[in-house]
Amino acid sequence: MATSRKWFVPYVGRHDPCPPLTPVSYETPVQLYLGFQPEGLRQFAPAEALRMGTLWPDLYSPYVNPYLHLKREAGSNG
């Protein structure tokens, strides 16, 4: 299964005026990997669907800050 969190390291030139931001993270929506919506997908109850932001559990993707673990690692090393 494909993951919705992607990471890449951009090219950093010798003469770049700004400090590099590496690694860079971005999310792709789960819908990209679904194709056509199959029949009979599970559904949340209406109240839970409003809380989750989607009717279908297979399309639920909570946001997790990918940079928190980098900050924790930097804090434990220093």
WODAMO-V517163 format. One record per backbone hydrogen bond with DSSP energy under -0.5 kcal/mol. CO is the residue of the C=O (numbers start at 1). NH is the residue of the N-H. Records with the same first field share a line. If there is no record, write none. Layout:
CO->NH + NH
//
This chain:
4->6 + 28
6->26
8->10 + 24
11->13
13->16
20->22
24->8
26->6
29->32
30->33
31->34 + 35
36->38
38->41
45->49
46->50
47->51
48->52
49->53 + 54
55->44 + 57
56->59
57->60
64->66
65->68
67->71
68->72
69->73
70->74
71->75
72->76
73->77
74->78
//
